[in-house]
Amino acid sequence: MNTIESQNVTDYPNSNTIFMVWKLNESPQLKDIFQELCALVLNLNNSVFNRFPDSRASCVMGIGAEAWRKLELPTPPPKELINFEEIKGIKHTAVSTPGDLHFHLRADNKSLIFDMAVEISKLLSSVAESILEIHGFKYWDARSILGFVDGTENPHGDDRDYFAKIGDEDLQYKGGSYLFVQKYLHNMDAWKGLSTEDQEKVIGRSKENDIEMSDDVKPSNSHIALANIEGENGEELKIVRDNMPFGNPSTNEFGTYFIAYSSTFSTTKKMLTQMFIGDPPGNYDRILDFSTAVTGTLFFVPTRNMLDEFSG
């Protein structure tokens, strides 16, 4: 039996990232181009590893539910690959937006991912439309634009594989991963209008040294209280976040690209439900008063073995 090789979904955030979302058209060349694309993704990863083994560079491709059908990929599809349905709370909504292909390009050296993006775009331009491109960057010591450390609750070691990759529950797609993404825009004027103490109550952590508040102090509507979730039996459920900040100071656009890899989308959905609807309902995540989700799309990340099969 061939060893299952996953795409690079469990690496840690790098200094530079490009996120791209593409929408496929009805071109008669679509399937042929997709075959070439799968081969290209494998080639880009192999090439950059051979040329710059210490660059921590990689390209991860995800495929949406509509694209899975349009490209006539294997059936049945991954068990939880669906079109994301919006989650509407009393005040805030986790919107659903289209997307057929998602690319997560990362490297310490931006030149590497820039060249990757050029090659992918050159191949796709005749059969797809680019609907989102975001250039993320590492901000200080892994902080979001809001000034707090992001990703502290991420799993480490073997837990990253356990929480990010599908196991025996869906053998046909073992080693794959569910990828959910949201582009958040921050109201920095309103955020900066808060005192540091009030900002810390919104997040549930200290701003300077990233220490989580004790349960008797932490507000029940803080981000930490609602974004950390448990299973039915009290077990801790996690996702592998690879969030990156982005910003355009001249246009006052500042945001976070939320990106979550998980072995099951139900974990991510439960987190989103707690954040947007609240626990109990109405007690929504206070960070949403300052951060608006303007996209929301679910993808499936096939293994490298599957990309090789798809490439023909």
N, C-alpha and C positions, 0 to 999 in steps of 0.2 A: 504493500500500500504506500502511495506517495505521501510524504510528510505535508501536512497542511501549513501553508505559508500565508499568514495574514498580511494585509497592507499595514502600513506603519501607523496604526491608530493609538498606540500606547506610548509613543515618544512624548517627551516633555516639551512645553512651549519653547520656541526658539526666539531669537532676537527680531526676526522679520518674518512676516507671513503675507501671502496673497490668497484671498478667498475669491472664488469665481463661481457664479451660478449661470447656467446656460439653459435656454429653452429650445428644444428641437423643432424643426419644421417638417414638412411632409415630403422632403426631397427623395426622389427614387434612389439616390446615392447613400441614403442615411445608414443603412445596415453595413455597407462596405466601409464607410468612413468610421463607423463605430468599431469595426474590427481593427482598423488602423489605429484608432485611438487607444484601444486596450493594449495593443503592442507598443504604442508610444509611451504610455504610462509606465509599463514595465521597463522599457528602454531608458527612460529618463531616470528612474530610480537606480538601475544598475550602473548607468554611466556616471552619475554624480557620486555614487559610492566608490567607484573605482578611481575616479579622478580626484575627488576631495573626501577621503574617508573620514576626516575629522570635522566635516562641515555640519553634521547633523541635518542634512538636507533630505527632503522627501516630498513626494507628490502622492496624495491620497485621493482617489476618485470615488464618489458616491453616486448612486442611480436612484431616481425617484420612481414612484409607483406607476405613473403614466408612461414614463420612458420604458419601464420594464415590459409593459404590455406592447407598446409601440415597436420596440425592438425585438419582440417575440423571444424573450429570454426564457430560461427554464420554468416549467410549471410543475407543481404549484410554486408560486413565488414565496419568498421568505414570509413566515407566518404573520409578522406584524408590519409588513410593508404596505402602508395605505397612504392615501392623501390625508395629510394632517387636517383635522377639523378644529376650528377655532375654539378656544376656551374663554367664555365670556363671564366676567365677574360683574359685581354691581357697579364698578367704576372703571376697571381696566380690562382689556381684551388681549389674549394671546392670539394674534391674527394668523390666518392661513394664507400663504402666498405660493404661487407656482414655482416650479423648478424641476428640470429633468436631470441635469448633471451638476454635481458639485465638486469643485477642486479645492483641496487644502494643500497649499504649497508653503513649505517652511524651510528656513535655513538661517544660520548665523550671518551669512553673507547674502545680501539682497540680490547681488548680481545673478546668483544661481537660480533663484525663484523667478526673477524677471525673465531670464532666458527660457525657463520652463513654460511660463505663461505665454510667451511669444509663440513657442512651438505648438502648444495646445490650441491657441487662438487661430493660428494660421491653418491648422487642420480643420477646425470646427466651423470656421466662418462661412463656408458654403452650405452648411446643413443646420445651423443653429444661430440663435441670437443671444448675445451676452446681455443678461438682465441685472447682473450685480457684480461689481468688482470692488473689493475693499483691501487696502494695504494696511495691515496691522503692524504694530511695533511693540517691543518690550519697553515698558515705562518704569523707570527706576528699578526698584527691587520687586518686580512682578506685580505692580500695582495697576488698578484700573485708573481711568481718568478722574474718577471720583476721589482718588487719593488713598484708597484702602487696598491692602494686599488681596489679590484675587486667586482663587484656587487652593486655598489652605486645606480644604477638606478633601482634596483629591486623594484617591487611593494610591498606594505605593507598592513596589515590589510585585510579587505574584498576584496581588489583589487587582492590579491594573488589568491583567489578562482576564481574570475572573469576571470583573464587572464590565469590561469593554467588549468581550468577544463571546459570540454565541457558542454554547456547549452542546451537549448531547440532546438537548430538548428540541433541536431542529437539525438533525444530522446532515441533511442535504446542504445546509448552509453553515455548518460548523466552522468556526474561525472567522466568519464574517462579523459585521457590526452594524448596529443601527446608528445613524447619524442624524441628529436634530440640530438645526441652526436658527438663530434669531439675530437680526440686526437691531440693537437698541440705540436710541438717541437720548442723550442726557440733557436735561435743562440745567445747565451749569450755573446760570444766574440764580435760580431758586435754590440750588444745592449750596452754593457759596453763601447764600443768605442765612443758612443754619450755622449755629455755633458748632465747634468741634464736638462738644458733648452731645448735642442733638443729632449730629451726623452719626456718632457712635451708637446711639439708640436705634437709628434706622438700620444700621448694618448688624449690630449685635457684637461688635468687636472694638477693641481700642484701635485708634487710627495710627498711632506712632509705632507700637510694637506688636500689633496683630494678635492680641490676647483676647480670647473669647470671653464674654461676660458669663458669670455664673447664672444658673437657671433662675435663681430667685431675683436677679437684677435684670436679666435680658428681657426686653419687651416681647410679648407673644406675637406681635406683628413685625418683628425685626426680620431682616433677610435671612440671617442664620437660623432663626427658629423655624422658618417655613420652608427653606430650601433644603434642609437636612431631613431626610425621610426614613421611615421604618417600614418593615413588612408587617404582615398580619400577626406574626408571632414575636414582634419586637426586634427582629433582626435588622441590622443596619443595611440600607440599600444605597448604593453609590453609582455615580456615573464618572466617566473620565472627561473632565472639562479641559478645553484647550483655548479658553477665551483670550482674545487679544483686543487691546484698545486701538482706536483710530481717531483721527481728528483733522479738521481743516480750520485752523484758527481764524483765517480771514473771513470765512463764512459763518463762523460760530457754530460749526457742526462738530460735535464731540460725541463719541459713542463707544460701545463695547460690542464686539461680535461674539455672541454666545455660541459655543460649539460643544456638543456633548456626544461622546461615543458610549454606547451601552450594549450589553448583551440582550437586553429586552427593552423595547420602547415603553412598555408599561411603567417602568421605573421613572423615566423622564416625564411621562405624562402625569404621574402622580405628583411629582415635584411641581410641575406647571400648574396643576389644579390647586395645590395648596397655596401657591404664590398668587394666582389670579382670582380664584374664588374665595380662598381663605379657609382656615381651620380654627374655629368653626366658620361656616360661610359668612362672609362679610368682613372677617378679620384677615384682610389681604396683606400681601407683602408691601410694607411701606416704601420700599425702594422704587416701586412702580409709580409713586407720585412724582418721581424725578427722572424716571427712565421709561421710555416708551418703545415697545416692541413694534417695529414697522415691517418686519418679515417674520415668517415661521414656516419651515419646510422640513419634511422628513425624507431621508434617503437611506439606502442600504449600501454598505461598503462590502463588495465581494472580496474573497481572498485573491491572492496573487495567482493561485492555481486556476480559479475561475476566470480571471482576466486572460490567462493564457489560453483557456478553452474558447473564450469569446473572440480571441484574436484570429481564430481559424487555423 
